[in-house]
């Protein structure tokens, strides 16, 4: 894939690339890697692979084995830690993580960018990052004006057009993807 191409892909493509990389490794490697590919991807079809802090893998393994003891019965946690570390170190996953981190950084910058519109305001002028910590859980959300569910990306487009006086952030716009990814990292 061309350099920078991952950065232009929507979140779903990021996830698919990482899961494909993990599944490829799991198919050819240890039982622990196979277990990760078979079980962990049942729940983690999101940005988890990009936001996993490799220094906290021990905590992650403990939490997941406590949550799903039947999946991990008889599995040595040291081997599971090694398998996770190896998978996170795979070149495809590392490349995807870097693209993810760059997109989140761009989104964070856009959050305070007063040039998204013509009003001289930014998202941060009305919203604190702390106040948006649960935004990822709120969308899609029913919008009575539209009479349907509205995605976070659609909401951002509307906010940029109506509140910031900008041209908006149409679907597929790298800025929309980056801003969405940043908002989804807030806690």
C-alpha positions as CSV (number, residue, x, y, z in Angstrom):
1,X,0.0,0.0,0.0
2,X,1.3,3.4,-0.9
3,X,2.8,5.5,1.9
4,X,0.1,7.6,3.5
5,X,-2.7,5.6,2.0
6,X,-3.8,4.2,5.4
7,X,-4.1,7.7,6.6
8,X,-6.8,8.5,4.0
9,X,-8.9,5.4,4.7
10,X,-12.0,5.6,6.9
11,X,-11.9,4.0,10.3
12,X,-13.5,0.8,9.1
13,X,-10.6,0.3,6.8
14,X,-8.1,0.9,9.6
15,X,-9.9,-1.8,11.7
16,X,-10.1,-4.2,8.8
17,X,-6.4,-3.8,8.0
18,X,-5.4,-4.4,11.6
19,X,-7.7,-7.4,12.1
20,X,-6.6,-8.9,8.8
21,X,-3.0,-8.5,10.0
22,X,-3.8,-10.1,13.3
23,X,-5.8,-12.9,11.7
24,X,-3.0,-13.6,9.3
25,X,-0.5,-13.9,12.2
26,X,-2.9,-16.0,14.2
27,X,-3.5,-18.5,11.4
28,X,0.2,-19.3,11.2
29,X,1.4,-19.0,14.8
30,X,1.0,-20.1,18.4
31,X,-2.2,-21.4,20.1
32,X,-2.4,-18.1,22.0
33,X,-2.3,-16.0,18.8
34,X,-5.0,-18.3,17.4
35,X,-7.0,-17.7,20.5
36,X,-6.6,-14.0,20.2
37,X,-7.7,-14.1,16.6
38,X,-10.7,-16.3,17.3
39,X,-12.0,-14.8,20.5
40,X,-10.8,-11.2,21.0
41,X,-12.1,-10.2,17.6
42,X,-15.6,-11.2,18.7
43,X,-15.8,-8.1,20.8
44,X,-13.0,-5.9,19.6
45,X,-14.1,-4.9,16.1
46,X,-13.3,-1.3,16.9
47,X,-10.2,0.9,17.4
48,X,-9.0,-1.2,20.3
49,X,-5.8,-2.4,18.5
50,X,-4.7,1.2,17.9
51,X,-5.4,2.5,21.4
52,X,-3.9,-0.5,23.2
53,X,-1.1,0.7,25.4
54,X,1.6,-1.9,25.1
55,X,2.9,-1.0,28.6
56,X,-0.4,-2.1,30.0
57,X,-0.8,-5.5,28.4
58,X,-0.6,-7.3,31.7
59,X,-3.6,-5.3,33.0
60,X,-5.4,-6.0,29.8
61,X,-4.8,-9.7,30.0
62,X,-5.9,-9.8,33.6
63,X,-9.1,-7.9,32.8
64,X,-10.0,-10.1,29.8
65,X,-9.2,-13.4,31.5
66,X,-11.4,-12.3,34.5
67,X,-14.2,-11.2,32.1
68,X,-14.1,-14.4,30.0
69,X,-12.5,-17.1,32.1
70,X,-13.8,-19.9,29.9
71,X,-12.0,-18.6,26.9
72,X,-8.6,-18.4,28.6
73,X,-8.8,-21.5,30.8
74,X,-5.5,-23.4,30.7
75,X,-3.8,-20.6,28.9
76,X,-0.5,-19.3,30.4
77,X,-0.9,-15.6,30.7
78,X,2.8,-15.1,30.0
79,X,2.3,-16.8,26.6
80,X,-0.7,-14.6,26.0
81,X,1.3,-11.5,26.8
82,X,4.0,-12.6,24.4
83,X,1.5,-13.3,21.7
84,X,-0.2,-9.9,22.1
85,X,3.2,-8.1,22.2
86,X,4.2,-9.9,19.0
87,X,0.9,-9.1,17.2
88,X,1.2,-5.4,18.2
89,X,4.7,-5.4,16.8
90,X,3.7,-6.7,13.4
91,X,4.7,-4.3,10.7
92,X,1.1,-4.0,9.3
93,X,-0.3,-3.3,12.8
94,X,2.5,-0.8,13.6
95,X,1.8,1.0,10.3
96,X,-1.9,1.1,11.0
97,X,-1.3,2.3,14.6
98,X,1.0,5.1,13.4
99,X,-1.6,6.2,10.8
100,X,-4.3,6.1,13.6
101,X,-2.2,8.1,16.0
102,X,-1.4,10.7,13.2
103,X,-5.1,11.0,12.4
104,X,-6.0,11.5,16.1
105,X,-3.3,14.2,16.4
106,X,-4.8,15.9,13.3
107,X,-8.2,15.7,14.9
108,X,-7.0,17.2,18.1
109,X,-5.5,20.1,16.1
110,X,-8.7,20.5,14.2
111,X,-10.7,20.7,17.4
112,X,-9.0,24.0,18.2
113,X,-8.7,25.2,14.5
114,X,-10.5,28.5,14.1
115,X,-10.2,28.3,10.3
116,X,-12.7,25.5,9.8
117,X,-15.3,28.2,9.3
118,X,-15.7,32.0,8.9
119,X,-16.9,32.8,12.5
120,X,-13.4,32.8,14.0
121,X,-14.5,30.1,16.4
122,X,-13.3,26.5,16.9
123,X,-15.0,23.4,18.4
124,X,-13.0,24.1,21.6
125,X,-14.6,27.5,22.0
126,X,-18.0,25.8,22.8
127,X,-16.9,22.3,24.0
128,X,-14.3,21.2,26.3
129,X,-12.6,17.9,25.5
130,X,-13.7,16.6,28.9
131,X,-17.4,17.4,28.1
132,X,-17.2,15.2,25.0
133,X,-15.8,12.1,26.8
134,X,-18.9,10.1,26.1
135,X,-19.7,11.3,22.6
136,X,-18.6,8.0,21.1
137,X,-21.3,6.3,23.0
138,X,-24.0,8.9,22.0
139,X,-23.8,8.4,18.3
140,X,-25.5,7.4,16.1
141,X,-28.2,9.5,17.8
142,X,-31.8,10.2,16.8
143,X,-32.1,13.7,15.3
144,X,-35.8,14.8,15.3
145,X,-35.1,17.5,12.7
146,X,-33.9,14.8,10.3
147,X,-36.4,12.2,11.5
148,X,-33.7,9.5,11.6
149,X,-30.5,8.5,13.3
150,X,-27.5,10.8,12.7
151,X,-23.9,9.6,12.7
152,X,-21.2,11.5,14.5
153,X,-19.6,12.4,11.2
154,X,-22.9,13.9,10.0
155,X,-23.2,15.9,13.2
156,X,-19.7,17.3,12.8
157,X,-20.5,18.3,9.2
158,X,-23.6,20.1,10.5
159,X,-21.8,21.8,13.3
160,X,-19.0,23.1,11.1
161,X,-21.6,24.5,8.6
162,X,-24.1,26.0,11.0
163,X,-22.0,27.0,14.0
164,X,-18.6,27.7,12.5
165,X,-19.9,29.1,9.1
166,X,-17.7,26.7,7.2
167,X,-18.2,24.6,4.1
168,X,-18.7,21.5,6.2
169,X,-17.0,18.1,6.4
170,X,-18.5,15.9,3.8
171,X,-18.3,12.1,4.1
172,X,-14.8,10.9,3.2
173,X,-13.2,14.2,4.1
174,X,-9.9,13.4,5.9
175,X,-10.7,16.2,8.4
176,X,-14.0,14.6,9.3
177,X,-12.3,11.2,9.8
178,X,-9.5,12.8,11.9
179,X,-11.9,14.8,14.1
180,X,-14.2,11.8,14.6
181,X,-11.2,9.6,15.6
182,X,-10.0,12.3,18.1
183,X,-13.5,12.6,19.7
184,X,-13.7,8.8,20.0
185,X,-10.5,8.8,22.1
186,X,-11.8,11.2,24.7
187,X,-12.8,9.8,28.1
